[in-house]
Amino acid sequence: MDICQRDLPFKPWMQAKTRRLPGVQPVAKGEWLLRDDAFAAQMGYRDALIATRESEVFKATPESLPMQEELLETVLAVLDSGYKKGRGVTRPDGVQVPLTGPPLLVAARLVQEDLLIMDMAGEPRLVAGVLCFPASWSLAEKFGAGLEAIHDPVADYTAEMAARVRRMFDAIRPEQPLWRANFLRYAKADLHQPRRHGEARPAPASGGFVRVERQTLRKLERTGAVVFGIHTYVIRWNQLSHAEQVAFTEASA
């Protein structure tokens, strides 16, 4: 399904601090979870994927339940005034979400971000996730994996980079989430584009779409788990200025 935003709130390839890996920045107060003009369309698509393909887009280990519960509590505590709380929660698009079922699924039906939980006891490991809008990776393939396996086969994710990312995960403070962004060019706008290791991503001969992921990291205070949030933006390539297209191509080389 093609769902595009009217514009990008930021263009990470245009600034050195967000263009290179890991490009991590502190999240501004109140901006852990964001809502944009594609909220209703993206949430409708997410609801449909959860209803029809739940086993593909949601996975969780039994031991992740306390982490899921804390994540849902955290999400409910920061929802903006566009939400109405009662027996359930009514989203800004008017859809009521009951507060029953797996807590991570409930949280993912409330916010525009895909949500994944890393257990930080020992080697960080992906123990729960709702991934409706994958950009060329598969939840099934990465579920249960550690940081290095999750990032394989990212060419720039060297052993040195892996060590830096692990130190960053260990240093995250619950009161200060972090964010970074990536940017890719796609032939299609569809948000749901899972691929397994070795499957090629079709590249547009011309035109196509720009896909930007704002990725956040937030440590949960009680369980110590780290929540990885992914907010996806898609616009048409021709919405960029010539200078932005040139810079995008150079940064992607």
ABEGO torsion letter per residue (X at the ends): XBBBBABBABBAAABAAAABOAGBBBBBBGAABBBBAAAAAAAAAAAAAAAAAAAAABBBBAAAAAAAAAAAAAAAAABBAABBBBABBBBAAGBBBBABEBAAAAAAAABABBBBBBBABEBBBBABBBBABBBGBBAAAABGBBAAAAAOABAABBAAAAAAAAAAAAABBAABBBBBBBBBBBABABABBBBBBGBBBBBBABEEBBBBBBBBBBBBAAAGBBBBBBBBBBBBAAABBAAAAAAAAAAAX
